[in-house]
Amino acid sequence: MKIKGRSDTPDLQTQLESMFDQVWRSEDNWQLWDRIDAMVAREVQREQRDLLPRPKPRT
């Protein structure tokens, strides 16, 4: 026996598109944080390099 009526559950295509959208947004967010981490690491290296004593120029 079939039950007539609409289900509140989205169809599989809509669910799949929603899941892909969430994955793509998460990947964008991860890439942003990777770029921020790389920038911070580069700045730390620059600061450490600037703290090292510089050799005197030869005359």
N, C-alpha and C positions, 0 to 999 in steps of 0.2 A: 504494500500500500504506500503510495506517495503522499508526502505531506506538502500541501500547497503553501506558498508564502515565500517571502524574500528572506534570505539569510543576511545577517549583519556582517558576516565574514567576507572580506574582499576576495576576489578571484585570485588564482595562482599568479597570473601575469602581474597584477597590481602588487601582490606581496613581493614578487621577485624584483620588480622595479624599485620598490621601497627599500628592500634590502641592499640592492646595488647602490642606490643613492646614499644610504647610510655608510656603506663601505668606502665609497669615493670621498665623502666628506671627511671620514676618519683619516684616510690616506693624505688628503690635503692638509689636515691638521698636523699629522705626524711630520710631513715634509716641512711645514712651517717651523715646528719645534726643532727639527734637525738643522735647519738653516740658522736658527737662533743659537743653538748649542755650538755650531761651528764658528759663528761670529764671536761668541763669548770666549771660546777656546783660543781663537786667534788673538783676541785682545789680551788675554792672560799671557800668552807667549810674548807678545810685544812688550808688555809691562816687565816681564821677567828679563827680557833681552835688554831693556833700557836700564835695569838695575845693575847689570854686569859692568865691571870697570872696563873702560875703553883703553886700548893700548895707546901709548904715546907715539906720535908720529916720529919717524926717523928723520934726522937732519943730515 
